[in-house]
Amino acid sequence: MRRVGLLLGIMLGMPVLAEAQTAGMPLALEAKIPLGAVSGRIDHLAVDLKRQRLYVAELGNDTIGVVNLAARKMQSTMFGPKEPQGIAYEPSTDTVYVAHAGDGSVRVLRADDLTLLQRIDLGDDADNVRIDVPRKRVLVGYGKGALAVIDPSSRKKVADIRLKAHPESFQIDESGTRAFVNVPDAQQIQVVDLVKGEAIGALPTKSYRSNFPMALDQEKHRVLTVFRSPARLLALAAGDGAVVADLDTCGDADDVFIDPKRHRVYVSCGAGLVDVFEESADSYKRIGNVATVPGARTSLFVPEQDLLYVAVRAAGPEPAAIWIFRPNP
């Protein structure tokens, strides 16, 4: 019967999702959405739940892909400034913020039709974008070591928070008063007081290097950071930096997410895997890893949809695509 189902899927032009390979796995592949003629590296993803859109920063292609999640197909491709990296939807003003490494700018787009509302020049290597919902601010990592603070109502930069080196992934705690920032060139996880607008300390990294992805476990008050050298997942207490867990993980990681419903951690890696860990009491254990494609290190877990999106680069005859995984069970 399984063979008949697969044959029917081929005859009907539907994507064949290998159920036999996902049975019993922590993630089940539901769909693949081709992104069209997109080449090179894909960076960050963002979701607009109101419009059921996924925004794809296609850095190597100098484009932004817009995916219709309800129809599960490409909606459009935007051509524009070079090297889009960070991207985020800002709900209070219904806008989309895009950070461009090519010219160090942040573009503010009207979410409804994606027309340009404002350009904010930061100067160099505009990267990760985060929305500080409690304080109604947009934070953008850039340059040789700073977080730009942008007021979304005026669409202007109102402050800079200085760091020791260029920031990679950073996260804002549930109170909106602190941020934790990966600063790999300084081999640190810096702690930022968002009220004071300054860095106030650092968490230990055990001399590991290349800390790029980060997630916050808001329930357990933990900072989870993934290093590339060596490939380790480090869970730290947000208050005092105590090491809760130190685990081997997949190589070339670029994103990590918490699944609060299942108390799981998803690490997406350029090695061609999504590593899945389960948190129990004060320990973590790997419960499986799911194969993707080498270089597919960018992902986004959306708890409201209970879905994990993985951005897969073009490789040979296979086009770039968004792979959609549903946690199982």
VMD Tcl script that draws the C-alpha trace (Angstrom):
set ca {
  {0.00 0.00 0.00}
  {2.91 2.37 0.74}
  {4.30 1.74 -2.74}
  {0.89 2.47 -4.26}
  {0.68 5.74 -2.32}
  {4.11 6.82 -3.52}
  {3.23 5.91 -7.12}
  {0.02 7.93 -6.94}
  {1.98 10.87 -5.56}
  {4.32 10.75 -8.55}
  {1.44 10.42 -11.03}
  {-0.37 13.39 -9.51}
  {2.73 15.56 -9.49}
  {2.76 15.74 -5.70}
  {6.04 15.81 -3.74}
  {6.96 12.34 -2.56}
  {7.70 12.61 1.12}
  {9.40 9.47 2.33}
  {7.12 8.40 5.14}
  {9.17 5.30 5.76}
  {12.17 7.50 6.53}
  {10.31 9.85 8.91}
  {8.28 7.24 10.81}
  {9.43 7.35 14.43}
  {11.65 10.37 13.80}
  {11.22 13.58 15.83}
  {10.56 15.61 12.65}
  {8.43 14.60 9.65}
  {8.96 16.25 6.27}
  {5.62 17.62 5.07}
  {6.45 19.62 1.97}
  {9.12 21.24 -0.19}
  {8.49 24.67 -1.68}
  {10.86 25.55 -4.57}
  {12.15 29.13 -4.42}
  {12.76 29.50 -8.15}
  {16.03 30.63 -9.73}
  {17.88 31.32 -6.48}
  {21.60 30.61 -6.19}
  {24.11 30.99 -3.40}
  {23.78 31.27 0.34}
  {20.42 31.76 2.04}
  {20.50 33.66 5.32}
  {17.73 34.41 7.79}
  {13.97 33.72 7.64}
  {11.01 35.61 9.12}
  {7.29 34.94 9.33}
  {4.28 37.23 9.01}
  {1.51 35.20 10.63}
  {-1.12 37.80 9.80}
  {-0.61 37.28 6.06}
  {0.72 33.72 6.23}
  {3.99 34.71 4.59}
  {7.55 33.51 5.00}
  {10.29 35.98 4.09}
  {13.58 34.51 2.87}
  {16.79 36.57 2.88}
  {18.50 35.17 -0.22}
  {21.88 36.72 0.52}
  {23.88 35.12 -2.30}
  {21.20 36.01 -4.84}
  {20.64 39.64 -3.70}
  {16.90 38.93 -3.45}
  {14.14 38.45 -0.88}
  {11.78 35.55 -1.45}
  {8.16 35.78 -0.32}
  {6.46 32.43 0.27}
  {2.69 32.02 0.56}
  {2.42 29.58 3.44}
  {-1.32 29.01 3.10}
  {-0.92 27.87 -0.52}
  {2.59 26.53 0.11}
  {4.05 28.11 -2.98}
  {6.26 31.03 -3.99}
  {4.43 34.35 -4.05}
  {7.11 36.69 -5.36}
  {10.80 37.57 -5.45}
  {12.07 41.06 -4.63}
  {15.27 42.35 -6.24}
  {17.11 45.12 -4.52}
  {20.11 46.03 -2.39}
  {22.99 43.59 -2.05}
  {23.29 40.82 0.51}
  {20.09 40.81 2.56}
  {20.91 39.12 5.87}
  {18.62 39.84 8.80}
  {14.88 40.09 8.35}
  {11.96 40.48 10.77}
  {8.29 41.43 10.88}
  {7.48 44.31 13.26}
  {3.82 43.98 14.38}
  {3.15 47.35 16.05}
  {3.74 49.24 12.76}
  {2.95 46.35 10.39}
  {6.34 46.62 8.70}
  {9.21 44.40 7.61}
  {12.81 45.23 8.51}
  {15.60 43.99 6.23}
  {19.30 44.38 7.09}
  {21.75 44.42 4.18}
  {25.40 43.48 4.57}
  {26.27 44.90 1.16}
  {25.79 48.56 2.06}
  {25.20 48.41 5.81}
  {21.62 49.67 5.52}
  {18.29 48.66 7.00}
  {15.25 48.90 4.72}
  {11.81 49.33 6.26}
  {9.04 47.93 4.05}
  {5.28 48.30 4.32}
  {4.11 44.74 5.02}
  {0.96 45.03 2.96}
  {2.64 45.60 -0.42}
  {6.37 45.54 0.51}
  {6.99 49.06 -0.76}
  {9.97 50.94 0.69}
  {9.12 53.32 3.55}
  {12.54 54.18 4.92}
  {16.26 53.52 4.55}
  {18.39 53.64 7.69}
  {22.15 53.69 7.08}
  {24.16 51.97 9.79}
  {27.47 52.00 7.95}
  {28.75 48.43 7.79}
  {27.61 44.79 7.80}
  {24.01 45.13 8.98}
  {23.09 41.63 10.15}
  {20.66 40.07 12.63}
  {17.36 41.82 13.37}
  {15.31 41.29 16.53}
  {12.01 42.85 17.62}
  {11.88 44.05 21.22}
  {8.12 43.73 21.62}
  {7.79 44.92 25.27}
  {9.78 48.12 24.62}
  {8.59 48.60 21.01}
  {12.07 48.78 19.57}
  {13.92 47.10 16.71}
  {17.49 45.95 17.36}
  {19.98 45.35 14.56}
  {23.49 43.97 14.97}
  {26.07 45.64 12.77}
  {29.62 46.80 12.19}
  {32.63 46.01 14.34}
  {30.52 45.78 17.48}
  {27.14 47.39 18.05}
  {23.40 46.92 18.34}
  {21.47 49.73 16.66}
  {18.26 50.64 18.50}
  {15.52 51.77 16.12}
  {12.19 53.35 17.05}
  {9.63 51.74 14.69}
  {7.17 54.62 15.08}
  {9.64 57.21 13.73}
  {11.72 54.68 11.76}
  {14.91 56.27 13.06}
  {17.94 54.99 14.96}
  {17.75 56.38 18.49}
  {20.78 54.74 20.11}
  {23.75 52.41 19.76}
  {24.76 49.75 22.27}
  {28.49 49.11 22.00}
  {29.90 45.57 22.01}
  {33.40 44.10 21.89}
  {33.10 42.78 18.30}
  {30.58 42.13 15.56}
  {27.41 40.53 16.98}
  {25.95 37.38 15.53}
  {22.71 35.88 16.87}
  {21.26 37.66 19.89}
  {18.06 37.18 21.86}
  {15.88 39.34 24.11}
  {14.53 37.95 27.39}
  {10.84 37.86 28.17}
  {10.95 41.04 30.27}
  {12.51 43.06 27.45}
  {15.15 44.37 29.85}
  {18.11 42.19 28.82}
  {19.64 40.81 25.67}
  {22.22 38.06 25.28}
  {24.58 38.50 22.33}
  {26.92 36.05 20.63}
  {30.19 37.87 19.91}
  {32.35 35.14 18.34}
  {35.39 37.29 17.50}
  {35.66 38.16 21.19}
  {34.83 34.58 22.24}
  {32.04 35.90 24.44}
  {28.32 35.86 25.10}
  {27.75 39.45 26.18}
  {24.88 40.46 28.46}
  {23.20 43.77 27.60}
  {21.01 45.90 29.85}
  {18.44 47.31 27.44}
  {17.22 49.89 29.97}
  {20.69 51.33 30.50}
  {21.65 50.74 26.87}
  {24.99 49.12 27.66}
  {26.76 45.77 28.01}
  {26.99 44.76 31.66}
  {28.77 41.43 31.62}
  {29.41 38.14 29.85}
  {28.58 34.46 30.18}
  {31.27 31.76 30.01}
  {32.04 29.98 26.73}
  {34.51 27.36 28.06}
  {37.02 28.57 25.44}
  {34.82 27.26 22.61}
  {34.89 29.30 19.41}
  {32.52 30.47 16.66}
  {29.33 30.87 18.67}
  {26.80 31.84 16.02}
  {23.28 30.46 16.81}
  {21.47 31.28 20.05}
  {18.05 30.64 21.61}
  {16.49 31.49 24.96}
  {14.51 28.98 26.97}
  {12.14 31.48 28.56}
  {10.52 28.88 30.82}
  {13.78 27.57 32.25}
  {15.60 30.92 32.05}
  {18.47 29.47 30.05}
  {20.68 30.66 27.22}
  {21.41 28.01 24.59}
  {24.35 28.73 22.32}
  {25.84 26.52 19.60}
  {29.52 26.65 18.73}
  {31.18 25.51 15.51}
  {34.67 24.92 16.92}
  {34.16 22.43 18.41}
  {30.56 21.59 17.45}
  {28.92 21.90 20.87}
  {25.55 22.89 22.31}
  {25.99 24.80 25.57}
  {23.05 25.48 27.91}
  {23.71 28.17 30.52}
  {21.64 29.57 33.37}
  {20.68 33.09 32.31}
  {21.16 34.48 35.81}
  {24.67 33.39 36.77}
  {25.98 31.60 33.67}
  {26.17 28.19 35.36}
  {26.66 25.40 32.82}
  {23.53 23.23 32.69}
  {24.54 21.09 29.70}
  {27.45 20.73 27.28}
  {26.67 18.42 24.37}
  {28.12 17.32 21.06}
  {26.05 18.46 18.08}
  {26.17 18.66 14.28}
  {28.72 20.77 12.44}
  {28.41 24.25 10.90}
  {25.30 25.20 12.88}
  {23.57 28.49 12.07}
  {20.23 28.32 13.89}
  {18.86 26.85 17.10}
  {15.28 26.96 18.37}
  {13.30 25.90 21.43}
  {10.08 23.90 21.02}
  {8.33 24.82 24.31}
  {5.43 22.42 23.74}
  {7.68 19.35 23.60}
  {10.66 20.67 25.56}
  {12.87 20.09 22.55}
  {15.79 21.88 20.92}
  {16.29 21.98 17.11}
  {19.78 22.73 15.74}
  {20.07 23.19 11.96}
  {23.52 22.58 10.51}
  {25.38 23.04 7.27}
  {26.57 19.46 7.71}
  {23.16 18.50 6.32}
  {21.29 17.67 9.51}
  {18.78 18.98 12.00}
  {19.87 17.74 15.42}
  {17.01 17.23 17.91}
  {17.49 17.23 21.68}
  {14.96 16.69 24.46}
  {15.13 18.54 27.75}
  {14.21 16.61 30.88}
  {14.65 18.03 34.38}
  {18.14 19.53 34.23}
  {19.59 17.47 31.38}
  {19.39 17.21 27.61}
  {19.70 14.19 25.36}
  {19.75 13.74 21.61}
  {16.63 11.93 20.42}
  {17.44 11.94 16.72}
  {18.76 13.83 13.76}
  {17.02 14.41 10.47}
  {18.86 14.56 7.17}
  {18.52 17.68 5.02}
  {21.13 18.79 2.44}
  {24.73 19.97 2.96}
  {24.74 23.74 3.38}
  {21.13 23.88 4.66}
  {21.94 25.56 7.93}
  {19.26 28.29 8.08}
  {15.94 27.51 9.73}
  {12.97 28.99 11.60}
  {10.71 27.27 14.11}
  {7.26 28.87 14.43}
  {5.49 27.61 17.59}
  {2.15 29.16 16.53}
  {2.16 26.90 13.46}
  {4.03 24.01 15.06}
  {6.35 23.92 12.04}
  {10.08 24.07 11.35}
  {11.16 25.72 8.10}
  {14.60 24.84 6.70}
  {16.15 26.83 3.84}
  {17.90 24.54 1.35}
  {20.33 25.98 -1.18}
  {20.31 25.04 -4.84}
  {22.55 22.02 -5.50}
  {23.07 20.55 -8.96}
  {19.71 19.99 -10.63}
  {17.80 20.58 -7.37}
  {16.51 24.17 -6.96}
  {16.66 26.14 -3.74}
  {13.65 25.34 -1.58}
  {12.00 25.68 1.80}
  {11.55 22.31 3.46}
  {8.68 22.17 5.95}
  {8.98 19.82 8.92}
  {6.32 19.02 11.51}
  {7.41 17.77 14.94}
  {6.45 14.18 15.60}
  {4.46 13.33 17.66}
}
mol new
graphics top color blue
foreach p $ca { graphics top sphere $p radius 0.5 }
foreach p [lrange $ca 0 end-1] q [lrange $ca 1 end] { graphics top cylinder $p $q radius 0.2 }
display resetview
